[in-house]
Amino acid sequence: MAERHLTATYRPQTFARVVGQDQLKKILSRSAAEEKIAPAYMFSGTRGVGKTTLARILAKALNCSRYPAPEPCNQCEFCSQITNGSSMDVAEIDGASHTGVDHIRKLNEEIGYSPLECRYKVIIIDEAHMLSKSAFNALLKTLEEPPRHAIFILATTEPHKFPQTIISRCQHYNFKRIRQKDMEQYLAFILEQESVAYDEQALKIIVRKGGGSVRDCLSALSQILALGRDRLELQEVRDILGVAGQEMMLTLVQALIARDCLKIMGLAGDLLDTGLDLGFFLQDLTTLWRNLFLLKQTGEQGADFLEMPAEESAELKNLAEGITLTRIHASWQLTLEGQRRVLTSADPGLALELLLLNLAYLPELMPLQELKAESGPFEQKPPPRGNAGGQGPAPAGDNRGEESSFSRIQEAQTGWEGTTPGDWQGFLTYFKSRQNGTFLPSLTRVKGELKGDTLTLTCPSFLGERLQEKDKLATLNRIANEYFKREITIRLNSDQTQSKPDPGDLKKKIMENPKVKNMLTRFQARVIEVGPGSKSDTETR
């Protein structure tokens, strides 16, 4: 059974039969019934959510012999022609192959002629965001003042690529992803029509694989039905679509909590050897962490919200009891953010192994008190750190384990290791890591001294004037509070020994510089102005 057979046979021909998009169906149906038609429509949304299907149904409803009516009859000559794609007055144009301005100019000329048979000329431009800038400009005037018999429908998956001038001339409808429940009912209807029995869990996997797209779901279903089986079996669906089973996911989470490296690496190898879809596997793992989080937080209410079988929810709640809420949340976030890195890596297998090992040893990045509280049935103490691998015991007084994982990530990004609070050089290092984007001057010529909660900065007068500006002083104060971890008062002192140098002495010093002399001789230039902290300006004779 080919995909074309499913899509062609079961493509909805009325508003009522379209899956999902309930609000949009009501609006378009009522517009046709009350003859409140816009000159241009814009349908945007992800792939396979019914944009082109609704455009065709709207074209039939406007040209049906029973017009005005909320639905096309699908029996008259005009409805049949549009359904078969043979109507001379309803054109469906591929925007990707008609990107040039010449195509739009020709379209503008043809749109002026009256319809040959139908009531309206309907132009459906699919993937309209592919039109060039000049093509959009050529379409502007026609969209603003089209002939009374012409209607444009622009379908796109990327509305952000449209000029605002085009969007403002259209009625914009945003299509949503199809809900999982609605999609399951639609596929169940198709399987009943095809006299194919199915397991409900197998149907759920196909729907999740489709990701809210009707076309993707039908593609996956066609792939499975091509085997010619009389029943959709759960294991067969998993094997064909490359989906890991629930048992494997739970085993993996248990291995992560127990930090069983051999088991983790073995499971990762099985994933790669069996050719499972890594992207879908990571989506499932992310969803599993999310479900564990909700069940641990909300209990039975969470199980009702997730709409999962009682046995599955009980199994997940039992697993969640052995993991702290902090770790589940951190694992959820780490898995979600790691998906793109794994899928775009030059070696996805190694990237996957790294992600799983990071999840296993995640508690070492968590606050110390949370680590002590973690004592689930699958939790094991980490192996002692000896001298093997170049790691010795943690130095005395090292309190970095008490810092949050967020602070460690910040330090890794800025390259700042931190020093003892009160150390001026440590503050300078921290200040440099936070200086970008603050428009604060460098503090290399500043002497700092902290006494109590007062930080005294001794600097040249010209630098002190800049730091005295309200916004700069407030920013500097905030950075000091961050570093010293308390409220700090900043006091500025002027260092007279570092005042601005005399312009005459400065110019004399520069003129005696060998590099400047060489430059003046080589380019036959002369020094016009000299100032502290600025480049010498030269003029060619």
Secondary structure by P-SEA (a helix, b strand, c coil): ccaaaaaaacccccccccccaaaaaaaaaaaaaacccccbbbbbbcccccaaaaaaaaaaaaacccccccccccccaaaaaaaacccccbbbbcccccccaaaaaaaaaaaaccccccccbbbbbcccccccaaaaaaaccccccccccbbbbbbbcccccccaaaaaacbbbbbccccaaaaaaaaaaaaaaacbbbbaaaaaaaaaaacccaaaaaaaaaaaaccccccccaaaaaaaaccccaaaaaaaaaaaaacaaaaaaaaaaaaaaacccaaaaaaaaaaaaaaaaaaaccaaaaaaaacccaaaaaaaaaaaaaccaaaaaaaaaaaaaaaaaaaacccaaaaaaaaaaaaaaccccccaaaaaacccccccccccccccccccccccccccccccaaaaaaaaaacccccccccaaaaaaaaaaacccccccccccbbbbbcccbbbbbbcaaaaaaaacaaaaaaaaaaaaaaaccbbbbbbbbccccccccaaaaaaaaaacaaaaaaaaacccccccccccccbbbbcc
